[in-house]
Amino acid sequence: MNLNNITLILGIDRHHLDELRWSWPTWMRFKPEIRDMPLLVFYDPEETSPEQADFLNEHPNLRFLPWKMSNARNQREEMITGFVHVPAREVQTPWYLKLDTDAIGTGEGPWIKPEWFLPDSQARLPAFISCKWHYSKPRYVIDLLDDWGDRTPLLAGRPRLDIPYTSESRRVRHKRVISWIFFGNTEWTRMVSGLADPDGRLPYPSQDTFLSYCARRLGCHIVRERMAHHYHWSHLRFASMKARVLEMGLTPAK
């Protein structure tokens, strides 16, 4: 796999920049291939600036992009929506890698398999490659997306998912991904980004749920892997992440 064909995309605001100071040294130590990928960092200009993330300047192919979503209900929606629209609009490579800032590298070894990116038996390239997950919240979210899909021309001709759930449950169980590590097909992302509302909002503010839903209703090929221990990653809460980084003898970026 030619890593020049994969753009690493990060999204930062005040909180995520703090996390990135701790995760970045682990990526440089255990995932040095990241230096071979173009790096695109979108940031909330009301919360941070490229100058505050100048430790990223060690990357040889870095670009910063301001991102603001004036109609977002909250900061979470703004950043999550960016991970759909920014790669669709700005990435020039066939693939991109979205890494969450609370994911840390934990060891050396191969972590990208070229066969992930190959067509399946029906000659379909993957829409994305990401980490296995098995539920969404709230329990009615697939109903909400099914209703949205029925109003969306590209999806309306495809069957609803109609995934059952119980009234006692807080979640609906289904095969989806959790996108703390996410290799996206840029052309496919560009297509589904265009399904969002004219104001840019997603029908439900979750990148993983939205993309998983679109892929399944469209009958797309996706690759779901166990990414953490198998490929030397950990996805941790901030306090645990900091403790783990210090245990590895690393220090946060300044």
N, C-alpha and C positions, 0 to 999 in steps of 0.2 A: 504494500500500500504506500503510495507516494504521499507523504504527510503534507506536502505543499498543496494538496487537493483538499485539505481539511482546515477550516478557519476555526480557531478557538474563540468562543464568544463568552464574555463575562458581563454581568450587570452589577453595578455598584451604586449604593447610596451610602449614607453615613454608617449604618450598621454593617452592611456587606463589605465596606472597605475595611472596617475593623477585623472582620473575619478573614478577609483576603490577606492581611498582613501575617496571619498565622498559617494559612494553608499554602500560600505561595512558596515559602521555603521548602515545603515537603514535595511540591510538584517539581521544583528545580532539582531537588536531590534524587527523587525516585522516578520521576517521569520526564527525563531530560529531552525526550522527543518533542515536548511542547515547544521547544525553541525553534523547531523546524516548521511549525505551523504559523501562518499569519494570525495575529492577535487583534481582535476587535473588542473594545471595552466601551459599552454604553453606560452613561452615568447621569444621575439626576443633578443638574447644575444648581439646584437650590440646596442641595445637601453636601455636595463634594465637588472636587475639581481635579483635573489631570495633575496639577502640582502636588496635591495631597497623595497621589498614587505614583509619585515619581520613581519608586522602587521598581515599577514595571518597565522602566526605560532600559533595563538590562536585556529585555527581549528585542531581538533584531528587527522585527517587523510588526510594529505596534501602531494602532490607530485608536484614538478616543473619539467618541461620538456623543454629544449631548442628547438626552432623551427626556421628554416631559409629556405627560398625558394629563391635560388640564381637566378632563372630565372623569378621571379615576375617582372612585369612591374612597380609596385609601391608598397608602403607599404600597401595600402588597399588590393590589391590582395593577398599579402603574408598572411595577417591575416585572411581574409575571407576564403582562401583556407585551412588554418589550421583548421578551424572549420568543414571541411569535412574529411580531412585525419587524423587528430589527434585522434578524437574519434574512427574512423574506426580501427586505428592501436593500440591504447593504452588503450581504455576503456575495462574493464573486466566485468562490470555489464551489465545486459540485457538492461538497459536504461541509458540515460545521460540527463542532463539538461544543456543547453547552456544559460547563462545569459549574456547580454551585460552590459558593465560597466557603461552605462548611464541609466540603469533602476534602479529605487529606490523603496523600499518598503514604503508604505504610511500608513499602518494600520494593525491591527491584524485581525486574522480570517483565516479560511481554504482557501488554495490557490492551493491545489493539490487534484483532485477528482479521487478516485480509479477507477471509471467506465471509465475514459478516456483510460485506459490501457487494457481494456477487448476486446476480439475479437468481430467483428461485426456479423451480421446474416449469413455471409458466412464463419465464423470461421477465419477471417483474423485479425491478430493483426495490430494495427496502425503502419504505417511507421513513423509517428511523430504526436505530438500534439503541436499546436502553435497558434499564434494570427491571427485572420482573417485579410486579406488584399485583395485588389481588383484590383491592376494594377502592371505592370512592365514597366520599361524604359530601353532602348529606345523602340519605337513602334515596331521595327522589330525584337526584341529579340526572340520572339517565332518562327519566320521564321528561324532565325539562329540556334536555338536549334532543330527545326524540321529537318533541313538539317543535323545537327550533328547526330541526332537520326537515320536518315536513313542510316548512315554509321556505326552505332554501333550495333553489332549483337543482343544483348539482346533486343534492342528497335526496330530494323528494321522491325520486324514482327508485330508490333503494329501500329495502325493508327496514322498519324500525327495529331497534334492538330489543325493546320490551323485556328487559332483564328483571326478573321478579325479586322482591324483597319483602320482609315482614314489617309490620307496623311497630314491632318491639325493637327493631334494629336501628342503630344510628347510621348504618352504612349499607351500601349495595355491593355485593361481591361480583367481580367480573375480572377477566384477564386484561390488565392494562400495564402501564409502566410508571415508574417513579423516576423523575428526570434529573436527579442530582448529577448524573452523568448521562449524556444524551447525544448521540451522533445523528444529526438530522440530514435528510436529503433536501438540499436547498431548493430545487425545483418544486418538489412536493410541498414544502413549507410555504413557498410563494403562492401556490395554488390555494391551500387551505387558509392562508392569511386573508386572501380575497373574499372568503366566506363570512368574515366578521362583519359586524354592523358598519354602516357608512362612517360612523364616528370612531371606528377602530375598536370598540369594546367587543370582547368575546361574549358568547351567549352564557358562559359561566366562567368566572375568573380563576381558572386553573389551567395552566399550560398543559400539564400531563393529561388531565381528564379530557380537555378539548381535543388535543391531538390524538389521543388514544381512541376517542369516540369517532372522530372523522375517519381515521384509518379503518376502524372496524366496520363502520356503515358503508364505506366505499369499497370494502373487500380488498384492502391493500395488504401487501406483504410487509410484515414487521419482524424484527429479531428481538427476542426478549432473553436476556442473559442474567445470571447471578454475578453481578459486577464486583461486589465488595471483596470478600475474602479470596475469591478465585483470581482476582486481578490486582490484589494488594491496594485496596482502597478502604477507607472508613468514612462513614457519613455520620457526623456527631453533633450534638449540641455544643454551643460555644465553650462553656466551661470545660466540658470533657475534651473538646478538641485542643484547647490550650494545654491542658495537663498532658495529653498524649504527645503533642509536639515537643514539650519540654523533656518528656521521658526519652524521646529519640535524640536528645542532645542538640536540637535546633532552637533557634530564637526567632521571634517575629521580625518581619521586614520593617525597616525604619522609614 
